[in-house]
Amino acid sequence: MRPVRVVHLGLGGFFRAHQAWYTGFDEEWGIAAFTGRSAGLAEALTRQDGRYTLVVRGPDSDDLQVQESVVAAYAGSDATTWRSLVADPAVSVVTITMTEAAYAPDGVVADRLVAGLSARRLAGSGPIAIVSCDNLPGNGEVTARVVHELAARLDPALDEWISAHVSFVTTMVDRITPKTTDSDVREVAEADGWADAAPVITEPYTEWILSGDFPAGRPAWERGGARFVDDVVPHETRKLLLLNGGHSLLAYAGSARGHETVAEAVADPDCRAWLEQWWDEACRHVPLPDDELTAYRAALLERFANPRIRHTLAQIAADGSQKIPIRVLPVLRAERADGRMPTGAVRILAAWIDHLRGFGAPVSDAGAQPYIERAGSVREVLSLLAPDLDGDQDLIAETERLVQESKANR
């Protein structure tokens, strides 16, 4: 069995399709992974000694790959084991895949990391790297900020130790990983010949770009194609705006038209035209060469159209109050500052307001209630979402127009 040298927080499908897959190329590194909250997935993986099937689902066929990099799985509530493992001198890296909401001040990420790092300091176990793999701009900096804020308040000496011994690595991650269904589990069991209770479905495409220091070492992730760069921002911006922003557009506007999956929505000529419009606007604010952006857009269309990846719009639509500010508002603000009315960006905002009003995918968003209470007024939603824009009369009028257009097309 591989030795535990990585501890991971967030034992979901994306982690097992992405970071765990990359770690699988280096047999000297094993992962102990913790769920966010529930114990069910950890129990299922424990019964399988951490093994699970990764189904790489192309347009025409599946490639089933049994993964073995996860050597232990625990419930997120097992705080004792979490502290013990983060304190272990053999552990050199902590990786994270939670949600945007988990990075709130005093949220799950800060709470778990500060508890683990406090134990590591007391054990005298030396330096460690923290690697966030969530869709947040500057995720390494965000993680560092919430950890330092909590540590400084609880124990200034711990905060000083973190500054001296802990690095925070910034990353960009990309691999579409839809939620595994019961039929997926049955099909994998039939194909694998063993009753895998926790398979993961993913697409062939994958990307991981990292920037930062690893003071105690790291797995050879580059064997799987990971890239290490001085500046993640251009790549992060490209993915956040084009892929994630495009997903948000399809999730809200596409589900309002009765579509259930990304593939269905992108096959709709209207949704496809709206997507291209959004991309035209967003690309003006991605600091990469035009030919690279053109190639990325073509690859995205191919990925989105894969009919065998059932990536549901309802899954993507979740937590919109956390996603819209980072996926859409930067483009909206930049376009308005340049004197343009970005109809593509405004359409996403209008479709999200429609979503809050009960159209399309159901609302699944812990932060949505204040917006739902104001959803009857575009101005009030905008005032809460982006107070700097709530005096933009033309923007409000365009948003209202697109809300009405959506209503007429339903």
C-alpha positions in Angstrom: 0.0 0.0 0.0 1.2 3.5 -0.8 2.3 5.6 2.3 0.0 8.4 3.3 1.8 11.6 2.2 -1.2 13.7 1.1 -4.2 14.6 3.2 -7.3 15.8 1.2 -10.5 17.6 2.3 -13.5 17.0 0.1 -14.0 13.4 -1.0 -16.2 14.1 -4.0 -16.2 13.0 -7.6 -14.1 15.8 -8.9 -11.3 15.1 -6.5 -11.3 11.5 -7.5 -11.3 12.3 -11.2 -8.6 15.0 -10.9 -6.1 15.3 -8.0 -6.4 11.6 -7.1 -6.0 10.6 -10.7 -2.8 12.8 -11.1 -1.4 11.4 -7.8 -2.0 7.9 -9.2 1.0 8.3 -11.5 3.4 8.5 -8.5 3.3 5.2 -6.5 5.3 6.7 -3.7 2.4 8.9 -2.6 -0.9 7.9 -1.1 -3.8 10.0 -0.1 -5.9 10.0 3.1 -9.2 11.8 2.1 -11.9 13.3 4.3 -15.5 14.0 3.2 -16.9 17.5 3.8 -19.6 16.2 6.2 -21.3 12.9 5.7 -19.7 9.5 6.4 -21.4 7.4 3.6 -18.9 7.8 0.9 -16.0 7.3 3.2 -17.5 4.1 4.5 -18.1 2.8 1.0 -14.5 3.5 -0.1 -13.2 2.0 3.1 -15.0 -1.3 2.3 -13.2 -1.2 -1.1 -9.8 -0.4 0.4 -10.0 3.0 -1.3 -10.2 1.5 -4.8 -12.8 2.9 -7.2 -13.4 2.9 -10.9 -12.8 6.1 -12.9 -14.9 5.9 -16.1 -13.4 8.2 -18.7 -16.4 8.7 -21.0 -15.6 9.7 -24.5 -18.2 10.5 -27.2 -18.2 6.8 -28.4 -16.8 4.6 -25.7 -15.7 4.3 -22.0 -12.2 3.7 -20.6 -12.5 2.1 -17.2 -9.5 2.8 -14.9 -9.3 1.4 -11.4 -7.7 4.0 -9.1 -5.6 3.2 -6.0 -4.1 6.5 -4.9 -6.7 6.9 -2.1 -5.5 4.6 0.6 -7.8 5.8 3.4 -11.1 7.6 3.6 -12.7 9.2 6.6 -15.8 11.2 7.6 -15.4 14.9 7.8 -16.6 14.7 11.4 -13.5 12.7 12.4 -11.6 15.6 13.8 -9.2 13.5 15.8 -7.9 11.6 12.8 -7.8 14.8 10.7 -5.5 16.5 13.2 -3.4 13.4 13.6 -2.8 13.0 9.9 -2.1 16.7 9.2 0.4 16.6 12.1 2.2 13.5 10.7 5.7 14.5 9.5 5.3 12.0 6.6 2.5 14.2 5.2 3.8 17.0 3.0 0.7 18.3 1.2 -2.9 19.1 2.0 -5.2 19.5 -0.9 -8.8 20.8 -0.9 -11.9 20.5 -3.1 -14.9 21.9 -1.3 -17.2 24.7 -2.6 -16.8 28.5 -2.9 -19.0 28.8 0.3 -16.5 26.8 2.3 -14.0 29.6 2.1 -16.1 32.0 4.1 -14.4 33.5 7.2 -14.6 30.9 10.0 -15.9 28.5 7.3 -15.0 24.8 6.9 -11.7 25.4 5.1 -10.3 27.8 7.7 -11.6 25.8 10.6 -10.2 22.4 9.4 -6.8 23.9 8.3 -6.2 25.9 11.5 -7.0 22.8 13.6 -4.7 20.6 11.6 -1.9 23.1 11.4 -2.1 23.8 15.2 -1.6 20.0 15.7 1.3 20.0 13.3 3.0 22.9 15.1 2.7 21.1 18.4 4.1 18.0 16.9 7.1 19.8 15.5 6.5 18.2 12.1 7.9 20.9 9.9 6.7 22.6 6.7 3.8 21.7 4.6 2.0 22.9 1.4 -1.7 23.8 1.2 -3.2 23.3 -2.3 -6.7 24.6 -3.0 -8.3 23.1 -6.1 -11.5 25.0 -6.0 -12.9 27.3 -8.7 -12.0 30.6 -6.9 -9.8 33.3 -8.4 -6.5 33.2 -6.6 -7.6 30.2 -4.6 -4.2 30.0 -2.8 -4.4 33.6 -1.7 -8.0 33.2 -0.6 -7.0 30.1 1.5 -4.1 31.9 3.0 -6.2 34.9 4.0 -9.0 32.9 5.8 -6.4 30.7 7.6 -4.3 33.6 8.8 -7.4 35.6 9.9 -8.7 32.7 12.0 -5.2 31.7 13.4 -4.3 35.3 14.3 -7.6 35.6 16.3 -7.2 32.3 18.1 -3.4 32.1 18.6 -1.0 34.8 17.3 1.9 32.4 17.9 0.3 29.8 15.6 -0.2 32.5 13.0 3.5 33.3 13.1 4.3 29.6 12.7 2.0 29.3 9.7 3.8 32.3 8.1 7.2 30.6 8.5 6.3 27.0 7.7 3.2 26.8 5.4 3.0 27.6 1.7 -0.3 28.2 -0.1 -0.3 27.0 -3.7 -2.6 28.6 -6.3 -4.1 26.3 -8.9 -6.4 26.1 -11.9 -8.3 22.8 -12.3 -10.4 21.5 -15.1 -12.2 18.3 -15.7 -16.0 17.9 -16.2 -17.2 15.4 -13.7 -21.0 14.9 -13.5 -22.7 13.3 -10.5 -22.6 9.5 -10.6 -26.1 8.0 -11.1 -27.5 4.6 -9.9 -27.4 3.4 -13.5 -23.7 4.3 -13.7 -23.1 2.2 -10.6 -24.9 -0.8 -12.1 -23.2 -0.4 -15.5 -19.7 -0.2 -13.9 -20.4 -3.3 -11.8 -21.3 -5.2 -14.9 -18.3 -4.0 -16.9 -15.8 -4.3 -14.0 -16.8 -7.6 -12.6 -16.8 -6.2 -9.1 -19.5 -4.3 -7.2 -17.9 -0.8 -7.1 -20.1 1.3 -4.9 -18.3 4.6 -5.7 -17.4 4.9 -9.3 -16.7 8.3 -10.9 -17.7 9.4 -14.4 -15.5 12.0 -16.1 -14.5 13.3 -19.5 -11.2 12.6 -21.4 -10.1 16.2 -21.1 -8.2 17.3 -18.0 -6.0 20.2 -17.0 -4.1 21.2 -13.9 -1.9 24.3 -13.6 -0.1 25.1 -10.3 2.0 28.0 -9.0 3.7 28.0 -5.6 6.3 26.2 -3.4 6.2 22.7 -1.9 8.7 23.0 1.0 8.4 19.3 2.0 8.1 17.8 -1.5 5.1 16.8 -3.7 4.0 13.9 -6.0 5.2 13.9 -9.5 1.9 15.3 -10.8 3.6 16.3 -14.1 3.6 12.6 -15.1 -0.2 13.0 -15.6 0.3 16.3 -17.5 0.1 18.9 -14.6 2.0 22.1 -15.4 3.9 24.3 -13.0 4.0 28.0 -13.9 5.0 31.3 -12.4 1.5 32.9 -12.9 -1.7 30.9 -12.9 -3.9 34.0 -13.4 -4.2 34.0 -17.3 -5.1 30.3 -17.3 -7.4 30.6 -14.3 -9.2 33.6 -15.9 -9.7 31.7 -19.2 -11.2 28.7 -17.5 -13.3 30.7 -15.0 -14.9 32.9 -17.6 -15.2 30.6 -20.6 -15.9 27.2 -19.1 -17.5 28.1 -15.7 -19.2 31.2 -16.9 -20.4 29.3 -20.0 -21.8 26.6 -17.7 -23.7 29.2 -15.6 -25.2 30.6 -18.7 -26.4 27.2 -19.9 -27.5 26.2 -16.4 -29.9 29.1 -16.0 -30.9 30.1 -19.5 -30.9 26.5 -20.8 -32.9 25.0 -17.9 -35.5 27.7 -18.3 -36.0 26.4 -21.9 -36.6 22.8 -20.6 -33.1 21.4 -21.1 -31.7 19.0 -18.4 -28.0 18.6 -19.5 -25.2 20.7 -20.9 -25.2 18.6 -24.1 -28.9 19.3 -24.6 -28.5 23.0 -24.0 -25.5 23.5 -26.3 -27.4 21.7 -29.1 -30.1 24.4 -28.8 -29.2 27.0 -31.5 -30.3 29.9 -29.3 -28.3 28.7 -26.3 -25.3 28.1 -28.6 -25.6 31.7 -30.0 -25.8 33.1 -26.4 -22.8 31.1 -25.4 -20.7 32.4 -28.3 -21.9 36.0 -27.5 -20.8 35.6 -23.9 -17.4 34.1 -25.0 -16.8 37.1 -27.4 -17.3 39.4 -24.4 -15.3 37.4 -21.9 -12.3 36.8 -24.3 -11.6 40.5 -24.3 -10.6 40.2 -20.7 -8.5 37.0 -20.8 -4.8 37.8 -21.1 -3.9 35.0 -23.5 -3.1 35.0 -27.2 -6.2 34.9 -29.6 -5.2 31.6 -31.2 -5.0 29.9 -27.8 -8.5 31.3 -26.9 -9.9 30.2 -30.2 -8.6 26.7 -29.7 -9.9 26.6 -26.2 -13.4 27.6 -27.3 -13.4 24.9 -29.9 -12.4 22.3 -27.3 -15.1 23.5 -25.0 -17.8 23.1 -27.6 -16.6 19.6 -28.2 -16.6 18.8 -24.5 -20.0 20.4 -23.9 -21.5 18.5 -26.8 -20.4 15.1 -25.6 -23.8 13.3 -25.3 -22.4 10.6 -23.0 -21.4 13.0 -20.3 -24.7 13.7 -18.4 -23.7 16.9 -16.7 -26.9 18.2 -15.4 -27.8 21.9 -15.4 -29.3 21.6 -12.0 -26.0 20.5 -10.6 -24.2 23.5 -12.2 -26.9 25.9 -11.1 -26.3 25.3 -7.4 -24.8 28.1 -5.3 -25.3 30.8 -7.9 -25.0 33.5 -5.3 -21.4 32.4 -4.8 -20.6 31.8 -8.5 -22.1 34.8 -10.3 -19.9 37.3 -8.6 -16.7 35.6 -9.7 -17.8 34.2 -13.1 -19.8 37.0 -14.5 -19.4 40.3 -12.7 -15.8 40.9 -13.6 -16.7 40.9 -17.3 -19.8 42.9 -16.7 -17.9 45.6 -14.8 -15.0 45.7 -17.4 -17.4 46.0 -20.3 -19.4 48.8 -18.8 -16.2 50.6 -17.9 -15.2 50.4 -21.5 -18.6 51.9 -22.5 -20.1 48.7 -23.9 -23.4 46.9 -23.0 -22.4 43.2 -22.6 -25.6 41.5 -23.6 -24.0 38.1 -23.1 -23.0 38.9 -19.5 -26.4 40.6 -18.8 -28.2 37.5 -20.1 -26.6 35.3 -17.5 -27.6 37.8 -14.8 -31.2 37.9 -16.1 -31.4 34.1 -16.3 -30.1 33.8 -12.8 -32.8 36.2 -11.6 -35.4 34.1 -13.5 -33.9 31.1 -11.7 -34.5 32.9 -8.3 -38.1 33.5 -9.3 -38.6 29.7 -9.7 -38.0 29.1 -13.4 -35.7 26.4 -14.7 -33.4 24.4 -12.4 -34.5 24.4 -8.8 -32.7 26.7 -6.4 -30.1 24.9 -4.3 -28.1 27.7 -2.7 -27.6 28.4 1.0 -26.9 32.1 0.2 -29.8 32.7 -2.1 -32.5 33.7 0.4 -31.8 37.5 0.5 -31.8 37.5 -3.3 -35.0 35.4 -3.5 -36.7 38.0 -1.3 -35.7 40.7 -3.7 -36.1 38.8 -7.0 -39.2 40.7 -8.0 -37.0 43.8 -8.6 -33.9 43.7 -10.9 -32.7 46.9 -9.2 -32.9 45.4 -5.7 -31.1 42.2 -6.8 -28.3 44.3 -8.4 -28.1 46.5 -5.3 -27.4 43.5 -3.2 -25.2 41.7 -5.7 -23.1 44.6 -7.0 -23.9 47.9 -5.2 -21.4 49.7 -7.5 -23.6 48.9 -10.5 -27.1 49.6 -9.0 -27.1 53.2 -10.4 -26.5 52.0 -13.9 -29.9 52.7 -15.4 -29.0 51.3 -18.9 -27.8 48.1 -17.3 -31.0 47.7 -15.2 -33.1 48.3 -18.3 -31.2 45.7 -20.4 -31.5 43.2 -17.6 -35.2 43.8 -17.4 -35.5 43.5 -21.1 -33.8 40.1 -21.1 -35.9 38.8 -18.2 -39.0 39.7 -20.2 -37.5 38.1 -23.3 -36.9 34.9 -21.4 -40.5 35.0 -20.1 -41.8 35.3 -23.7 -39.8 32.4 -24.9 -40.8 30.0 -22.2 
